Amino acid sequence: MQILMTGGTGLIGTRLLSRLPEGYQVTVLTRNLAEAELALGRRAAWISSLKGLQNLDGFDAVINLAGEPIADKRWSEEQKQRICQSRWQLTEKLVELCQSSVHPPKVFLSGSAVGYYGRQGDDFISEYHQSPHNEFSHQLCERWEKIALEAQSPSTRVCLLRTGIVLSRKGGALVKMLPPFRMGLGGRMGSGKQFMPWIHISDMVAAMRFLLETPDCQGPYNLCAPNPVTNTEFSQTLAKTLGRPCLFPMPAFVLRGLFGEMSDLLLYGQRVIPKRLEEAGFHFQFQQLDKALLNLIKG
């Protein structure tokens, strides 16, 4: 299988590259060729631009993961535009190349996030949910998905990856949380009642391979474990795994002062479940948070 990947040097892309079989030949779009080759060696071919491509006739699949990190900086209007355009513009270009192809890729996996649903309460949220909360994260993902779906045709199926919090020892949210929790300074955020849809990096990559290789799969998929937990439950489980107390909550007003509007990602959540992924026959290796954290921290 010939694959074109964007975001191949990120947390998910790097792990996916290391788990694809040898028969899969991957071309990765990256802005920094030297850094990519140094980090990942010969696992892939590297290109720095799509300008040399007139179509995608040579590729069997596209995996589109690139985008400005959503939670690394405060959401100024300029930062919001960077977050949006880094996703929308690249996806538009990939769709144009698909549409220009005589033999387009058979499958197009395109990133999204559980933020598509916006803030929700305690109800279980599957891909069939039709009442997203209209806020920035929803607007970002809604348009991103709409653009990606334009690649859909009788020749190309599109899978939308509505990803939860990816847990990994190599980076992401867990690595940022570990230092205060290891010092015994961890605790819930805000009320702690907000749900956190999470997924172990191994299940994330396995689910992507499943969607890549299962011809009947198309449309939106929630890439998160079947058992979302509240922020309080997450904090207590993480502290217990580390053998530390969980005594220092972070009040909502402090988070808002530190992060502004971006704090909404931390203070609100969604009780998202992977209904369509399980209906398609995918099985999670890590269904419970305690086992996932034990594997990543102690494994």
HUUR-V10047 format. One record per helix or strand of 3 or more residues. SS is the DSSP state (alpha for helix, beta for strand). FROM is the first residue (numbers start at 1). TO is the last residue. Records with the same first field share a line. If there is no record, write none. Layout:
SS: FROM-TO + FROM-TO
This chain:
beta: 2-6 + 25-29 + 45-47 + 61-64 + 107-113 + 157-163 + 165-167 + 198-200 + 219-223
alpha: 11-19 + 33-43 + 77-99 + 114-117 + 136-149 + 173-182 + 201-213 + 231-242 + 252-267 + 275-279 + 289-298
